[in-house]
Amino acid sequence: MKSQEKRIKKLCEGMPKADRIRAVLDAIRVDDVNLRDGLLEATPRLSYTARDIQVIDSIGASEILSLRFDRTFYHLLACSMACLIPSVTNNRDPKEILVGIKNTDNQLCALTSGAEIFAERIGLNLSQVLAFSIALDFEFNEIRQPLNTLSEDDMERANEVADAFLELWSKQGNAIKDFGEAA
């Protein structure tokens, strides 16, 4: 095990922050704990005890964004499913039910498309931005729509979601906001 740790440390010594963060997030996405830990251990120290804060904060921002994305995604999915339950829909007008389903579908579209737009804006791919997400492994691809097929209204809502994601990401202290510039 020591030889693998030495190899990882040697490979990571000159690695730029942006590449290190991408590699850590990719390792998290594929559940490779050893690689994640090795990359984090090889992260340069700014003092005796503190690691590079941009690396740590960027990974933390990905975790928080993933958790919030999953919570919102599954909440909207549950609302959509609730519109199909007979006991919920018995006393409602069918037009009202259809409007509710369409509204929920529009919100899901905005959420998934907004996440993609946000990832493009900061220079990561979606699986890195949402490295901790469970939704990416399951229902996401069934609901996701290609960005070039969205209407103007859908694209506007998706950009609003991307702006909200950017604001949340920016609140994470020293998280890198543009991986294209940081490379």
SEROVEX-54477 format. One record per residue (C-alpha): residue in one letter; x, y, z. Coordinates in steps of 0.1 Angstrom, whole numbers, plus 5000, padded with zeros to 4 digits. Layout:
N
<rest:a	px:X	py:Y	pz:Z>
...
END
This chain:
183
<rest:m	px:5000	py:5000	pz:5000>
<rest:k	px:5029	py:5024	pz:5007>
<rest:s	px:5042	py:5021	pz:4971>
<rest:q	px:5008	py:5032	pz:4957>
<rest:e	px:5006	py:5061	pz:4981>
<rest:k	px:5041	py:5072	pz:4970>
<rest:r	px:5031	py:5069	pz:4933>
<rest:i	px:5000	py:5090	pz:4939>
<rest:k	px:5020	py:5116	pz:4959>
<rest:k	px:5046	py:5118	pz:4932>
<rest:l	px:5020	py:5122	pz:4904>
<rest:c	px:5001	py:5149	pz:4923>
<rest:e	px:5031	py:5170	pz:4934>
<rest:g	px:5029	py:5194	pz:4905>
<rest:m	px:4992	py:5191	pz:4898>
<rest:p	px:4973	py:5224	pz:4895>
<rest:k	px:4945	py:5230	pz:4919>
<rest:a	px:4918	py:5228	pz:4892>
<rest:d	px:4931	py:5195	pz:4880>
<rest:r	px:4934	py:5182	pz:4915>
<rest:i	px:4898	py:5191	pz:4923>
<rest:r	px:4886	py:5175	pz:4891>
<rest:a	px:4905	py:5143	pz:4900>
<rest:v	px:4891	py:5142	pz:4935>
<rest:l	px:4856	py:5148	pz:4924>
<rest:d	px:4859	py:5120	pz:4897>
<rest:a	px:4872	py:5097	pz:4924>
<rest:i	px:4843	py:5105	pz:4946>
<rest:r	px:4819	py:5100	pz:4917>
<rest:v	px:4832	py:5064	pz:4911>
<rest:d	px:4835	py:5056	pz:4949>
<rest:d	px:4873	py:5052	pz:4948>
<rest:v	px:4880	py:5061	pz:4984>
<rest:n	px:4917	py:5052	pz:4982>
<rest:l	px:4923	py:5075	pz:4952>
<rest:r	px:4903	py:5103	pz:4968>
<rest:d	px:4922	py:5101	pz:5001>
<rest:g	px:4956	py:5098	pz:4982>
<rest:l	px:4948	py:5129	pz:4962>
<rest:l	px:4937	py:5148	pz:4992>
<rest:e	px:4968	py:5137	pz:5012>
<rest:a	px:4990	py:5149	pz:4984>
<rest:t	px:4973	py:5183	pz:4984>
<rest:p	px:5000	py:5209	pz:4993>
<rest:r	px:4998	py:5223	pz:5028>
<rest:l	px:4996	py:5260	pz:5033>
<rest:s	px:5006	py:5257	pz:5069>
<rest:y	px:5016	py:5228	pz:5092>
<rest:t	px:4980	py:5216	pz:5096>
<rest:a	px:4959	py:5233	pz:5069>
<rest:r	px:4956	py:5220	pz:5033>
<rest:d	px:4949	py:5243	pz:5003>
<rest:i	px:4916	py:5258	pz:5012>
<rest:q	px:4905	py:5262	pz:4975>
<rest:v	px:4907	py:5225	pz:4970>
<rest:i	px:4888	py:5217	pz:5002>
<rest:d	px:4861	py:5244	pz:4997>
<rest:s	px:4855	py:5234	pz:4961>
<rest:i	px:4849	py:5198	pz:4971>
<rest:g	px:4827	py:5210	pz:4999>
<rest:a	px:4807	py:5232	pz:4975>
<rest:s	px:4802	py:5202	pz:4953>
<rest:e	px:4789	py:5182	pz:4982>
<rest:i	px:4765	py:5209	pz:4994>
<rest:l	px:4752	py:5215	pz:4958>
<rest:s	px:4748	py:5178	pz:4953>
<rest:l	px:4727	py:5174	pz:4984>
<rest:r	px:4705	py:5204	pz:4976>
<rest:f	px:4701	py:5192	pz:4940>
<rest:d	px:4690	py:5157	pz:4952>
<rest:r	px:4666	py:5171	pz:4978>
<rest:t	px:4649	py:5194	pz:4952>
<rest:f	px:4650	py:5167	pz:4925>
<rest:y	px:4633	py:5141	pz:4946>
<rest:h	px:4608	py:5166	pz:4961>
<rest:l	px:4597	py:5175	pz:4926>
<rest:l	px:4596	py:5139	pz:4915>
<rest:a	px:4574	py:5131	pz:4946>
<rest:c	px:4551	py:5160	pz:4937>
<rest:s	px:4548	py:5147	pz:4902>
<rest:m	px:4540	py:5112	pz:4915>
<rest:a	px:4514	py:5125	pz:4940>
<rest:c	px:4495	py:5140	pz:4911>
<rest:l	px:4489	py:5104	pz:4899>
<rest:i	px:4476	py:5090	pz:4932>
<rest:p	px:4438	py:5086	pz:4930>
<rest:s	px:4432	py:5095	pz:4967>
<rest:v	px:4450	py:5128	pz:4961>
<rest:t	px:4432	py:5136	pz:4928>
<rest:n	px:4396	py:5125	pz:4936>
<rest:n	px:4383	py:5159	pz:4946>
<rest:r	px:4403	py:5179	pz:4920>
<rest:d	px:4395	py:5191	pz:4886>
<rest:p	px:4413	py:5171	pz:4859>
<rest:k	px:4425	py:5203	pz:4843>
<rest:e	px:4440	py:5214	pz:4876>
<rest:i	px:4458	py:5181	pz:4879>
<rest:l	px:4473	py:5184	pz:4844>
<rest:v	px:4484	py:5219	pz:4851>
<rest:g	px:4501	py:5207	pz:4883>
<rest:i	px:4519	py:5178	pz:4864>
<rest:k	px:4530	py:5202	pz:4837>
<rest:n	px:4543	py:5227	pz:4862>
<rest:t	px:4562	py:5201	pz:4881>
<rest:d	px:4577	py:5188	pz:4848>
<rest:n	px:4588	py:5223	pz:4839>
<rest:q	px:4605	py:5227	pz:4873>
<rest:l	px:4623	py:5194	pz:4869>
<rest:c	px:4634	py:5204	pz:4834>
<rest:a	px:4647	py:5237	pz:4847>
<rest:l	px:4665	py:5220	pz:4876>
<rest:t	px:4683	py:5194	pz:4854>
<rest:s	px:4691	py:5219	pz:4826>
<rest:g	px:4702	py:5246	pz:4851>
<rest:a	px:4726	py:5221	pz:4866>
<rest:e	px:4741	py:5215	pz:4832>
<rest:i	px:4744	py:5252	pz:4824>
<rest:f	px:4760	py:5259	pz:4858>
<rest:a	px:4786	py:5231	pz:4852>
<rest:e	px:4795	py:5246	pz:4818>
<rest:r	px:4798	py:5281	pz:4833>
<rest:i	px:4824	py:5271	pz:4859>
<rest:g	px:4842	py:5247	pz:4836>
<rest:l	px:4834	py:5213	pz:4852>
<rest:n	px:4814	py:5185	pz:4838>
<rest:l	px:4780	py:5177	pz:4854>
<rest:s	px:4793	py:5145	pz:4871>
<rest:q	px:4820	py:5165	pz:4888>
<rest:v	px:4797	py:5193	pz:4900>
<rest:l	px:4772	py:5168	pz:4914>
<rest:a	px:4798	py:5142	pz:4924>
<rest:f	px:4779	py:5134	pz:4956>
<rest:s	px:4745	py:5131	pz:4939>
<rest:i	px:4724	py:5100	pz:4939>
<rest:a	px:4700	py:5113	pz:4913>
<rest:l	px:4727	py:5112	pz:4886>
<rest:d	px:4730	py:5075	pz:4890>
<rest:f	px:4693	py:5068	pz:4886>
<rest:e	px:4664	py:5090	pz:4874>
<rest:f	px:4684	py:5119	pz:4861>
<rest:n	px:4690	py:5107	pz:4825>
<rest:e	px:4653	py:5097	pz:4821>
<rest:i	px:4642	py:5133	pz:4829>
<rest:r	px:4671	py:5153	pz:4814>
<rest:q	px:4665	py:5171	pz:4781>
<rest:p	px:4692	py:5182	pz:4758>
<rest:l	px:4698	py:5220	pz:4761>
<rest:n	px:4694	py:5226	pz:4724>
<rest:t	px:4658	py:5213	pz:4725>
<rest:l	px:4646	py:5237	pz:4752>
<rest:s	px:4621	py:5264	pz:4745>
<rest:e	px:4630	py:5301	pz:4753>
<rest:d	px:4609	py:5299	pz:4785>
<rest:d	px:4626	py:5266	pz:4796>
<rest:m	px:4660	py:5281	pz:4789>
<rest:e	px:4652	py:5312	pz:4809>
<rest:r	px:4641	py:5291	pz:4839>
<rest:a	px:4672	py:5269	pz:4835>
<rest:n	px:4694	py:5300	pz:4835>
<rest:e	px:4677	py:5312	pz:4867>
<rest:v	px:4685	py:5278	pz:4883>
<rest:a	px:4721	py:5281	pz:4871>
<rest:d	px:4724	py:5315	pz:4886>
<rest:a	px:4710	py:5302	pz:4919>
<rest:f	px:4736	py:5273	pz:4918>
<rest:l	px:4764	py:5299	pz:4911>
<rest:e	px:4753	py:5319	pz:4941>
<rest:l	px:4753	py:5289	pz:4963>
<rest:w	px:4787	py:5278	pz:4950>
<rest:s	px:4801	py:5313	pz:4956>
<rest:k	px:4790	py:5312	pz:4993>
<rest:q	px:4814	py:5283	pz:4999>
<rest:g	px:4843	py:5305	pz:5009>
<rest:n	px:4873	py:5300	pz:4986>
<rest:a	px:4857	py:5275	pz:4961>
<rest:i	px:4871	py:5280	pz:4926>
<rest:k	px:4845	py:5298	pz:4905>
<rest:d	px:4861	py:5293	pz:4870>
<rest:f	px:4880	py:5261	pz:4864>
<rest:g	px:4889	py:5273	pz:4829>
<rest:e	px:4909	py:5302	pz:4843>
<rest:a	px:4923	py:5282	pz:4872>
<rest:a	px:4939	py:5255	pz:4850>
END
